[in-house]
Every structure is written in C-alpha cells, then in structure tokens.
C-alpha cells in the first residue's frame, strides 16, 4: 500500500503532526513525524492505534435487548444466563458466522481492530460434537475473514456445572468437553485462523473455576504452555461465596494458589476482589479484562479500578455480551463508574495525561498484551492497525491531542470514527465498513431465522 501521512497521530511518545507511516507485509515499517507529503496519501483527522477487544461472546449480540423484562423473582446474572442458554441452543454454524460478522463490523467501526473471541458454543444442539469438532470455531474465523478484524480465538474448556466438579445442566450441553475433544477443537481452530487477512492466533480459555477442576486447569496450562490464557473470575458475589464454601479461599486467591498466573493471563471481570487480591493481580503482570457495559447491564458490580491502577495493574476492555458495542462507551463507563462510587471526578487520570488519554493508552496496551498481538501502538514492527477520528465532527471541532481524545470518549453522541486500517488494509471508510451491506443482510436473515 502507499505510505500514509496523517495530520495528527498519537505515537508512543505522544502527539505529533504530519506523521508518515510506511507499511510492509501488514506491519509498520517506518514512522516519520513532521514528514513531507510527496508520494504519500494525505489522511485528514486524528490518527490513533487500533485497540484490541479483549473479551467477546459474539453470538450474544443476537439476543441483545431481549432480556429487559422481569419475572416474579428478582432478576440477576443467573436468570439472564438461562435466557442466554436458550438462545445458544438454537445456533448453527451458519447463523453464528452471520451474527459474529455483524458484531465484528460494529467493533471495527467503533475503533476496535482485533478481538479475543471467548468461544464456548462448540457442539450441535443436542450436545453431539460436529463431524469437525471445531465447526463453530471455523464459523467465527470465517466471520473474521469476511470483516478483516484481527482474531485471537480462545476455545473454551468447560466441563462442570459448579465448584468441585458438579455435573452440568441441559443448557450447557453444547459447551462441554473432555481434554481430548478440547484438543481437537484447538487444532481445528488453529488451522482456521492460520491465514486470516486481519491476522490471527489461538489461545485457551478455561471457562471459570466453577467449570474446570484444578486438575484440569493444571493439565490445560501444561498442554498449552504458550499463548494467551483467559478465564472468567470473581464476576459475581455468588461465585465468590461458592468458591469460599468449596475451597476455603476467594476466587482470585484460589487461582493464584493453584496456577502460575503471569503476563499471558487475562483475568476477565475480577469484579469482587480484596486489597490482597489486587496486589497479587497487579504484581503478576496479568491483564484484567474489564467489560463495563456488560457488567452494568448484568448488575455485576464495580471493579476497583482506581486501587488497581494505583498498584500498577494492567487492564483492557472488552464488549463481552455485546449488548452494545462501543470502544469509547466502555472507556467512559469505566471512568464514570468510579466517579459514581467515589462522588468525585477524573478518578483514573494520573496528573500528566488527561483521563481519556490514560484510559485509551492503558486499554490499548492491555488489549495488545491480552490478545498476544502486536497492536495498540503506532511504532515500527507493530501491526498496521490505525483508527482515524474525523476532526470536523462537532464534538471534536477545534480540539487537539488529548482534548480530542477526551471529547471522543466523553462528549460524542454520534460516532466520529471515519477510517480504519487493519494490518495495513482499509476496512472502514467514511465511517462505514466496506462490506456492511451484505453482512447486515446475512445478519438480519440469521436473526429472523432464530426468532422464528
């Protein structure tokens, strides 16, 4: 592709003007601030590195908005989960691919350029493995090829219905694997992502301490010593109570006691934690995967982000249930949840950078680490993932650098993302994904079929 020259760009050492970026084989080959425009394509606006969405269940986009009624009993995560099971039970590889592609173009149009897909719907509706046990993972990869998003595929190992190896229920039959079947799913998923145009890799996802025994967790981490490891942890107070009853320890402490948690781990949610657990997480190098929109939607609670940041912890953000897909809204709600709790403003600012800037920088670095992809920075050797904001958008007009970033995150009701490149290939132009029309059509057909 031709060199690009951006009016303003956020580089690792800060903001620069007239930034020329050369790309070779999908990676950034050169970055030159204050460059001359000869031989380059001028791109107006505010250029940012693409951010990795570190936690997604793409299929759940298909029932977003359909769980907003309450029965006779109190509604919470565990009642929502039953509705999710019913929707998951109707999926096919074809409908999963269509819904995943629809979710992925929304991610790209909001500033995410890669996604970690925490993929646990593996089998046919009756729980029987497909002839290709990785058929559903292949569908997710096919969606990524259609959209151009970078993909870290995380096949989920899910074997039990509660702590101590309790049996699973009927709603979980599409998820359940033993270690041998899981290995075949990982092998199939690895083949499926090998040649994705947006780039891809495979990690593993032990679902949670309630769905995986400690022996199985040890076997998984021994069998897959490289690549990302993601796990749901301490999302719900009931989960904490059940873990205490079963093991005598809280979930984060128990995980650290039985597993070698290090920088390749992503601890998803980690909502209900003690100061001691915060210290263990921050000291390990693991990334905490925060999903503020979903956590608010499900009534999970508020992660103590200010304490975690003060301890030097790393975090990124993800769209999780995909009830609403928006990078800036995830960042905004993360900060605003801290403000509501503390009744004070600018809780995550560090005194040197604005609140929006530190949220963005931290999420970009955390997302790259959690996905195991060279994203999140405009620097030589990084993947050429670039997001450009429209500087003429009403929320950004006359604002520069950190002020423009803050205005995108906190003040833009409509989307100012104009252009997006993934691995050097432009996938969004003038705010619209290049394949939105056919992907929308397939998505609508899939949703109507599932509704019927």
Secondary structure as a PSIPRED ss2 file (coil, helix, strand):
# PSIPRED VFORMAT (PSIPRED V4.0)

   1 X C   1.000  0.000  0.000
   2 X C   1.000  0.000  0.000
   3 X E   0.000  0.000  1.000
   4 X E   0.000  0.000  1.000
   5 X E   0.000  0.000  1.000
   6 X E   0.000  0.000  1.000
   7 X E   0.000  0.000  1.000
   8 X E   0.000  0.000  1.000
   9 X E   0.000  0.000  1.000
  10 X E   0.000  0.000  1.000
  11 X E   0.000  0.000  1.000
  12 X C   1.000  0.000  0.000
  13 X C   1.000  0.000  0.000
  14 X E   0.000  0.000  1.000
  15 X E   0.000  0.000  1.000
  16 X E   0.000  0.000  1.000
  17 X E   0.000  0.000  1.000
  18 X E   0.000  0.000  1.000
  19 X E   0.000  0.000  1.000
  20 X E   0.000  0.000  1.000
  21 X E   0.000  0.000  1.000
  22 X E   0.000  0.000  1.000
  23 X E   0.000  0.000  1.000
  24 X E   0.000  0.000  1.000
  25 X C   1.000  0.000  0.000
  26 X C   1.000  0.000  0.000
  27 X E   0.000  0.000  1.000
  28 X E   0.000  0.000  1.000
  29 X E   0.000  0.000  1.000
  30 X E   0.000  0.000  1.000
  31 X E   0.000  0.000  1.000
  32 X E   0.000  0.000  1.000
  33 X C   1.000  0.000  0.000
  34 X C   1.000  0.000  0.000
  35 X C   1.000  0.000  0.000
  36 X C   1.000  0.000  0.000
  37 X C   1.000  0.000  0.000
  38 X C   1.000  0.000  0.000
  39 X C   1.000  0.000  0.000
  40 X E   0.000  0.000  1.000
  41 X E   0.000  0.000  1.000
  42 X E   0.000  0.000  1.000
  43 X E   0.000  0.000  1.000
  44 X E   0.000  0.000  1.000
  45 X E   0.000  0.000  1.000
  46 X E   0.000  0.000  1.000
  47 X E   0.000  0.000  1.000
  48 X E   0.000  0.000  1.000
  49 X E   0.000  0.000  1.000
  50 X C   1.000  0.000  0.000
  51 X E   0.000  0.000  1.000
  52 X E   0.000  0.000  1.000
  53 X E   0.000  0.000  1.000
  54 X E   0.000  0.000  1.000
  55 X E   0.000  0.000  1.000
  56 X E   0.000  0.000  1.000
  57 X C   1.000  0.000  0.000
  58 X H   0.000  1.000  0.000
  59 X H   0.000  1.000  0.000
  60 X H   0.000  1.000  0.000
  61 X H   0.000  1.000  0.000
  62 X H   0.000  1.000  0.000
  63 X H   0.000  1.000  0.000
  64 X C   1.000  0.000  0.000
  65 X C   1.000  0.000  0.000
  66 X C   1.000  0.000  0.000
  67 X C   1.000  0.000  0.000
  68 X C   1.000  0.000  0.000
  69 X C   1.000  0.000  0.000
  70 X C   1.000  0.000  0.000
  71 X C   1.000  0.000  0.000
  72 X C   1.000  0.000  0.000
  73 X C   1.000  0.000  0.000
  74 X C   1.000  0.000  0.000
  75 X C   1.000  0.000  0.000
  76 X C   1.000  0.000  0.000
  77 X H   0.000  1.000  0.000
  78 X H   0.000  1.000  0.000
  79 X H   0.000  1.000  0.000
  80 X H   0.000  1.000  0.000
  81 X H   0.000  1.000  0.000
  82 X H   0.000  1.000  0.000
  83 X H   0.000  1.000  0.000
  84 X H   0.000  1.000  0.000
  85 X H   0.000  1.000  0.000
  86 X H   0.000  1.000  0.000
  87 X H   0.000  1.000  0.000
  88 X H   0.000  1.000  0.000
  89 X C   1.000  0.000  0.000
  90 X C   1.000  0.000  0.000
  91 X C   1.000  0.000  0.000
  92 X C   1.000  0.000  0.000
  93 X H   0.000  1.000  0.000
  94 X H   0.000  1.000  0.000
  95 X H   0.000  1.000  0.000
  96 X H   0.000  1.000  0.000
  97 X H   0.000  1.000  0.000
  98 X H   0.000  1.000  0.000
  99 X H   0.000  1.000  0.000
 100 X H   0.000  1.000  0.000
 101 X H   0.000  1.000  0.000
 102 X H   0.000  1.000  0.000
 103 X H   0.000  1.000  0.000
 104 X H   0.000  1.000  0.000
 105 X H   0.000  1.000  0.000
 106 X H   0.000  1.000  0.000
 107 X H   0.000  1.000  0.000
 108 X H   0.000  1.000  0.000
 109 X H   0.000  1.000  0.000
 110 X H   0.000  1.000  0.000
 111 X C   1.000  0.000  0.000
 112 X E   0.000  0.000  1.000
 113 X E   0.000  0.000  1.000
 114 X E   0.000  0.000  1.000
 115 X E   0.000  0.000  1.000
 116 X E   0.000  0.000  1.000
 117 X E   0.000  0.000  1.000
 118 X E   0.000  0.000  1.000
 119 X E   0.000  0.000  1.000
 120 X C   1.000  0.000  0.000
 121 X C   1.000  0.000  0.000
 122 X C   1.000  0.000  0.000
 123 X C   1.000  0.000  0.000
 124 X C   1.000  0.000  0.000
 125 X C   1.000  0.000  0.000
 126 X C   1.000  0.000  0.000
 127 X C   1.000  0.000  0.000
 128 X C   1.000  0.000  0.000
 129 X C   1.000  0.000  0.000
 130 X C   1.000  0.000  0.000
 131 X C   1.000  0.000  0.000
 132 X C   1.000  0.000  0.000
 133 X C   1.000  0.000  0.000
 134 X C   1.000  0.000  0.000
 135 X H   0.000  1.000  0.000
 136 X H   0.000  1.000  0.000
 137 X H   0.000  1.000  0.000
 138 X H   0.000  1.000  0.000
 139 X H   0.000  1.000  0.000
 140 X H   0.000  1.000  0.000
 141 X H   0.000  1.000  0.000
 142 X H   0.000  1.000  0.000
 143 X H   0.000  1.000  0.000
 144 X H   0.000  1.000  0.000
 145 X H   0.000  1.000  0.000
 146 X H   0.000  1.000  0.000
 147 X H   0.000  1.000  0.000
 148 X C   1.000  0.000  0.000
 149 X C   1.000  0.000  0.000
 150 X E   0.000  0.000  1.000
 151 X E   0.000  0.000  1.000
 152 X E   0.000  0.000  1.000
 153 X E   0.000  0.000  1.000
 154 X E   0.000  0.000  1.000
 155 X E   0.000  0.000  1.000
 156 X E   0.000  0.000  1.000
 157 X E   0.000  0.000  1.000
 158 X C   1.000  0.000  0.000
 159 X C   1.000  0.000  0.000
 160 X C   1.000  0.000  0.000
 161 X C   1.000  0.000  0.000
 162 X E   0.000  0.000  1.000
 163 X C   1.000  0.000  0.000
 164 X C   1.000  0.000  0.000
 165 X C   1.000  0.000  0.000
 166 X E   0.000  0.000  1.000
 167 X C   1.000  0.000  0.000
 168 X C   1.000  0.000  0.000
 169 X C   1.000  0.000  0.000
 170 X H   0.000  1.000  0.000
 171 X H   0.000  1.000  0.000
 172 X H   0.000  1.000  0.000
 173 X C   1.000  0.000  0.000
 174 X C   1.000  0.000  0.000
 175 X C   1.000  0.000  0.000
 176 X C   1.000  0.000  0.000
 177 X C   1.000  0.000  0.000
 178 X C   1.000  0.000  0.000
 179 X H   0.000  1.000  0.000
 180 X H   0.000  1.000  0.000
 181 X H   0.000  1.000  0.000
 182 X H   0.000  1.000  0.000
 183 X H   0.000  1.000  0.000
 184 X H   0.000  1.000  0.000
 185 X H   0.000  1.000  0.000
 186 X H   0.000  1.000  0.000
 187 X H   0.000  1.000  0.000
 188 X H   0.000  1.000  0.000
 189 X H   0.000  1.000  0.000
 190 X H   0.000  1.000  0.000
 191 X H   0.000  1.000  0.000
 192 X H   0.000  1.000  0.000
 193 X H   0.000  1.000  0.000
 194 X C   1.000  0.000  0.000
 195 X C   1.000  0.000  0.000
 196 X C   1.000  0.000  0.000
 197 X C   1.000  0.000  0.000
 198 X C   1.000  0.000  0.000
 199 X C   1.000  0.000  0.000
 200 X E   0.000  0.000  1.000
 201 X E   0.000  0.000  1.000
 202 X E   0.000  0.000  1.000
 203 X E   0.000  0.000  1.000
 204 X E   0.000  0.000  1.000
 205 X E   0.000  0.000  1.000
 206 X E   0.000  0.000  1.000
 207 X C   1.000  0.000  0.000
 208 X C   1.000  0.000  0.000
 209 X C   1.000  0.000  0.000
 210 X C   1.000  0.000  0.000
 211 X C   1.000  0.000  0.000
 212 X C   1.000  0.000  0.000
 213 X C   1.000  0.000  0.000
 214 X H   0.000  1.000  0.000
 215 X H   0.000  1.000  0.000
 216 X H   0.000  1.000  0.000
 217 X H   0.000  1.000  0.000
 218 X H   0.000  1.000  0.000
 219 X H   0.000  1.000  0.000
 220 X H   0.000  1.000  0.000
 221 X H   0.000  1.000  0.000
 222 X H   0.000  1.000  0.000
 223 X H   0.000  1.000  0.000
 224 X C   1.000  0.000  0.000
 225 X C   1.000  0.000  0.000
 226 X C   1.000  0.000  0.000
 227 X C   1.000  0.000  0.000
 228 X C   1.000  0.000  0.000
 229 X E   0.000  0.000  1.000
 230 X E   0.000  0.000  1.000
 231 X E   0.000  0.000  1.000
 232 X E   0.000  0.000  1.000
 233 X E   0.000  0.000  1.000
 234 X C   1.000  0.000  0.000
 235 X C   1.000  0.000  0.000
 236 X C   1.000  0.000  0.000
 237 X H   0.000  1.000  0.000
 238 X H   0.000  1.000  0.000
 239 X H   0.000  1.000  0.000
 240 X H   0.000  1.000  0.000
 241 X H   0.000  1.000  0.000
 242 X H   0.000  1.000  0.000
 243 X H   0.000  1.000  0.000
 244 X H   0.000  1.000  0.000
 245 X H   0.000  1.000  0.000
 246 X H   0.000  1.000  0.000
 247 X H   0.000  1.000  0.000
 248 X C   1.000  0.000  0.000
 249 X C   1.000  0.000  0.000
 250 X C   1.000  0.000  0.000
 251 X H   0.000  1.000  0.000
 252 X H   0.000  1.000  0.000
 253 X H   0.000  1.000  0.000
 254 X H   0.000  1.000  0.000
 255 X H   0.000  1.000  0.000
 256 X H   0.000  1.000  0.000
 257 X H   0.000  1.000  0.000
 258 X H   0.000  1.000  0.000
 259 X C   1.000  0.000  0.000
 260 X C   1.000  0.000  0.000
 261 X C   1.000  0.000  0.000
 262 X C   1.000  0.000  0.000
 263 X C   1.000  0.000  0.000
 264 X C   1.000  0.000  0.000
 265 X E   0.000  0.000  1.000
 266 X E   0.000  0.000  1.000
 267 X E   0.000  0.000  1.000
 268 X E   0.000  0.000  1.000
 269 X E   0.000  0.000  1.000
 270 X C   1.000  0.000  0.000
 271 X C   1.000  0.000  0.000
 272 X C   1.000  0.000  0.000
 273 X C   1.000  0.000  0.000
 274 X C   1.000  0.000  0.000
 275 X H   0.000  1.000  0.000
 276 X H   0.000  1.000  0.000
 277 X H   0.000  1.000  0.000
 278 X H   0.000  1.000  0.000
 279 X H   0.000  1.000  0.000
 280 X H   0.000  1.000  0.000
 281 X H   0.000  1.000  0.000
 282 X H   0.000  1.000  0.000
 283 X H   0.000  1.000  0.000
 284 X H   0.000  1.000  0.000
 285 X C   1.000  0.000  0.000
 286 X C   1.000  0.000  0.000
 287 X E   0.000  0.000  1.000
 288 X E   0.000  0.000  1.000
 289 X E   0.000  0.000  1.000
 290 X E   0.000  0.000  1.000
 291 X C   1.000  0.000  0.000
 292 X H   0.000  1.000  0.000
 293 X H   0.000  1.000  0.000
 294 X H   0.000  1.000  0.000
 295 X H   0.000  1.000  0.000
 296 X H   0.000  1.000  0.000
 297 X H   0.000  1.000  0.000
 298 X C   1.000  0.000  0.000
 299 X C   1.000  0.000  0.000
 300 X C   1.000  0.000  0.000
 301 X C   1.000  0.000  0.000
 302 X C   1.000  0.000  0.000
 303 X C   1.000  0.000  0.000
 304 X C   1.000  0.000  0.000
 305 X H   0.000  1.000  0.000
 306 X H   0.000  1.000  0.000
 307 X H   0.000  1.000  0.000
 308 X H   0.000  1.000  0.000
 309 X H   0.000  1.000  0.000
 310 X H   0.000  1.000  0.000
 311 X C   1.000  0.000  0.000
 312 X C   1.000  0.000  0.000
 313 X C   1.000  0.000  0.000
 314 X E   0.000  0.000  1.000
 315 X E   0.000  0.000  1.000
 316 X E   0.000  0.000  1.000
 317 X E   0.000  0.000  1.000
 318 X C   1.000  0.000  0.000
 319 X C   1.000  0.000  0.000
 320 X E   0.000  0.000  1.000
 321 X C   1.000  0.000  0.000
 322 X C   1.000  0.000  0.000
 323 X C   1.000  0.000  0.000
 324 X C   1.000  0.000  0.000
 325 X C   1.000  0.000  0.000
 326 X C   1.000  0.000  0.000
 327 X H   0.000  1.000  0.000
 328 X H   0.000  1.000  0.000
 329 X H   0.000  1.000  0.000
 330 X H   0.000  1.000  0.000
 331 X H   0.000  1.000  0.000
 332 X H   0.000  1.000  0.000
 333 X H   0.000  1.000  0.000
 334 X H   0.000  1.000  0.000
 335 X H   0.000  1.000  0.000
 336 X H   0.000  1.000  0.000
 337 X H   0.000  1.000  0.000
 338 X H   0.000  1.000  0.000
 339 X H   0.000  1.000  0.000
 340 X H   0.000  1.000  0.000
 341 X H   0.000  1.000  0.000
 342 X H   0.000  1.000  0.000
 343 X C   1.000  0.000  0.000
 344 X C   1.000  0.000  0.000
 345 X C   1.000  0.000  0.000
 346 X C   1.000  0.000  0.000
 347 X C   1.000  0.000  0.000
 348 X C   1.000  0.000  0.000
 349 X C   1.000  0.000  0.000
 350 X C   1.000  0.000  0.000
 351 X C   1.000  0.000  0.000
 352 X C   1.000  0.000  0.000
 353 X C   1.000  0.000  0.000
 354 X C   1.000  0.000  0.000
 355 X H   0.000  1.000  0.000
 356 X H   0.000  1.000  0.000
 357 X H   0.000  1.000  0.000
 358 X H   0.000  1.000  0.000
 359 X H   0.000  1.000  0.000
 360 X H   0.000  1.000  0.000
 361 X H   0.000  1.000  0.000
 362 X H   0.000  1.000  0.000
 363 X H   0.000  1.000  0.000
 364 X H   0.000  1.000  0.000
 365 X H   0.000  1.000  0.000
 366 X H   0.000  1.000  0.000
 367 X H   0.000  1.000  0.000
 368 X H   0.000  1.000  0.000
 369 X H   0.000  1.000  0.000
 370 X H   0.000  1.000  0.000
 371 X H   0.000  1.000  0.000
 372 X C   1.000  0.000  0.000
 373 X C   1.000  0.000  0.000
 374 X C   1.000  0.000  0.000
 375 X C   1.000  0.000  0.000
 376 X C   1.000  0.000  0.000
 377 X C   1.000  0.000  0.000
 378 X C   1.000  0.000  0.000
 379 X C   1.000  0.000  0.000
 380 X C   1.000  0.000  0.000
 381 X C   1.000  0.000  0.000
 382 X C   1.000  0.000  0.000
 383 X E   0.000  0.000  1.000
 384 X C   1.000  0.000  0.000
 385 X C   1.000  0.000  0.000
 386 X E   0.000  0.000  1.000
 387 X E   0.000  0.000  1.000
 388 X E   0.000  0.000  1.000
 389 X E   0.000  0.000  1.000
 390 X C   1.000  0.000  0.000
 391 X C   1.000  0.000  0.000
 392 X C   1.000  0.000  0.000
 393 X C   1.000  0.000  0.000
 394 X C   1.000  0.000  0.000
 395 X C   1.000  0.000  0.000
 396 X C   1.000  0.000  0.000
 397 X C   1.000  0.000  0.000
 398 X C   1.000  0.000  0.000
 399 X C   1.000  0.000  0.000
 400 X C   1.000  0.000  0.000
 401 X C   1.000  0.000  0.000
 402 X H   0.000  1.000  0.000
 403 X H   0.000  1.000  0.000
 404 X H   0.000  1.000  0.000
 405 X H   0.000  1.000  0.000
 406 X H   0.000  1.000  0.000
 407 X H   0.000  1.000  0.000
 408 X H   0.000  1.000  0.000
 409 X H   0.000  1.000  0.000
 410 X H   0.000  1.000  0.000
 411 X H   0.000  1.000  0.000
 412 X C   1.000  0.000  0.000
 413 X C   1.000  0.000  0.000
 414 X C   1.000  0.000  0.000
 415 X C   1.000  0.000  0.000
 416 X C   1.000  0.000  0.000
 417 X E   0.000  0.000  1.000
 418 X E   0.000  0.000  1.000
 419 X E   0.000  0.000  1.000
 420 X E   0.000  0.000  1.000
 421 X E   0.000  0.000  1.000
 422 X E   0.000  0.000  1.000
 423 X C   1.000  0.000  0.000
 424 X C   1.000  0.000  0.000
 425 X E   0.000  0.000  1.000
 426 X E   0.000  0.000  1.000
 427 X E   0.000  0.000  1.000
 428 X E   0.000  0.000  1.000
 429 X E   0.000  0.000  1.000
 430 X C   1.000  0.000  0.000
 431 X C   1.000  0.000  0.000
 432 X E   0.000  0.000  1.000
 433 X E   0.000  0.000  1.000
 434 X C   1.000  0.000  0.000
 435 X C   1.000  0.000  0.000
 436 X H   0.000  1.000  0.000
 437 X H   0.000  1.000  0.000
 438 X H   0.000  1.000  0.000
 439 X H   0.000  1.000  0.000
 440 X H   0.000  1.000  0.000
 441 X H   0.000  1.000  0.000
 442 X H   0.000  1.000  0.000
 443 X H   0.000  1.000  0.000
 444 X H   0.000  1.000  0.000
 445 X H   0.000  1.000  0.000
 446 X H   0.000  1.000  0.000
 447 X H   0.000  1.000  0.000
 448 X H   0.000  1.000  0.000
 449 X H   0.000  1.000  0.000
 450 X H   0.000  1.000  0.000
 451 X H   0.000  1.000  0.000
 452 X C   1.000  0.000  0.000
